[in-house]
């Protein structure tokens, strides 16, 4: 399980004074300010949000020390992370993507099918990407029918592959 969680991604600059567009991966988009300093994926840089406001289809953020368009432009597409312990505990039957990645995927008989390598959402719900030991990865909807059991402590999920469904 990851000890850091990606909570947002910086988009293009917004204006000329260092503001950037921001897309959050939190249930409440504005909650990103509650998690303290945000870090780059490699942990090399830390950012403090000084202002955050809603725009039409994204947020607009100002970061301490980012004061012009050039500095903002250099941050385009940077993903922002926080330590896992700063996030609230998920509700029952809710999971952080970072907690799912790396879990073993097994069938109902316990046979190894692969590992979860990513969680995607293209707009119609979460999909688990499962990489088998050999061959092409499969995408499986993260639903109760396709994934009846998530055992974080045991490090595995039980999945019902599409060819086994009735």
N, C-alpha and C positions, 0 to 999 in steps of 0.2 A: 504494500500500500504506500502511496506517495505521502511524503510529509509536507509537500507544498501543493497548492491547488491554484490552477489558472482561473482568475476571476474576471479578467477583462482583456481587451485588445485595443490598442491605440490605432486610430485610423489617420486620415489625412489631416493636415493643419486646418484650423478654422480661423480665418482672418489673419492679421499680420502681427498680433501681439503675443504669440506663443501658445494660444489655445489649440487643443486638438479634439477631434471627434473621438468618441469612446463608445465601444460596444461592450456591455457587461454580460457575464454568464451567471449572474446571481438572480434568484427569484424576484427580488425587488431591485431593479437596476440602481437606485440611489443608495442602496446599502453598501456599495463598494467603499464609501467614505468611512464606514464604521470599522473597517478591518485594519486600520493603521497603515504604515508605510507599505507600498507595493514594490515588488522586486522584479527584475528581469528574470528570464528563464534560467540564466546561468548564475544568477545571484550577484552579478558584478555591479549592478546599479540599483539604487533604491530611490523611490519617488514619493513625495508627499503631495497629496491633493490639496490645493489651496482654494479651489472653487469648482463646483459641479452644478450644471443646470441641464434641464431637458431641452431638446430641440425636436424637430419634426419626427425623425425616425432613429435618433441616436441621442447620446448625451454630449455635452461640450464640457471639457475639463481643462483646468489650468493647473500646472505642476510647479512647485517651487523650483526656481532656477531655470525654467524654460520661458524666456522672455521675448523671443522673436520667432518669426516664421521659419527661419533656417534651422533653429534648434528644434522646433516642433516637427519639421519635415524629417529630421534624422530619426525621429521616434516612430514614424509610420510603420504599422504592422507589428510593433513590439508587443508581445504578450506579457501580461502582468500577473504576478503570483503573490500569494500570502501563505504563511505557515498554516498548516491544517488546523492546529489548535486554536487559531483565532476565529475560526468559523463556527457558527452554531451547530449543535448536533442535529443531524437530519431527523426528520419525523420517521415514524415506523413505516416501513416499505418505501422509503426514499433513500437514495444513495448518491454520494458524490461520485462523479465520473472517475476521479483519481482513485477511489476505493475499489472500483470494478476492474480497472486496467491491471493486467497481470494475473488475475484469477484464472484458475484452471476451469475449463468448460468440460463437463462430463455428461454422458447420457444417463438415463434413469437406472441403468445397471452399473453405473460407476466407471464405464469405459471412457478413457481419455479421448476427447475430441480436439483439443487444442487449448490455446490461451487467449484471453481477451486482450487485444492489442490496442483497441480504440473504441470510443463511444461517439457515434455521429448522430446529428439531427439535421435533416434536410428539410424540416418543416412538418413532417407527418409523425413525429414521435421519435424516441431514441432507438438507435440500432446498435447492436453490439457487433464489433468486427472480431471474428474468431479465426485465429491462424492455426490450422492443423499442423502436426509435426512435418508433414510434406504436402505439397499441393497449394491450391489457391485458397485464399481467405474467404470466409462466408460472412454475410451480413444476416443477422437474425433480429427480428423486432424484440425490443425489451418490453415484453408483455407477460402477464401471468401465464398465458397459454404456452408461450414459447420458452419462457424462463420461469418455471414454477418454484424454484428454490435458489435463493442467494444466501450463501453461508460465508460471510466475511471472515469469521474466526477460523473456519476450516479452509479458507483460501480457494473456494470453488463455487461455481454455479452449476445447477442441473439444468440442461437445456433439452428441448424436444425439437430436433432438426425437422425442417419442413417435410421431408419424405416420410417421417414417422407419424405425422398428424393424421387424424381421421377425417 
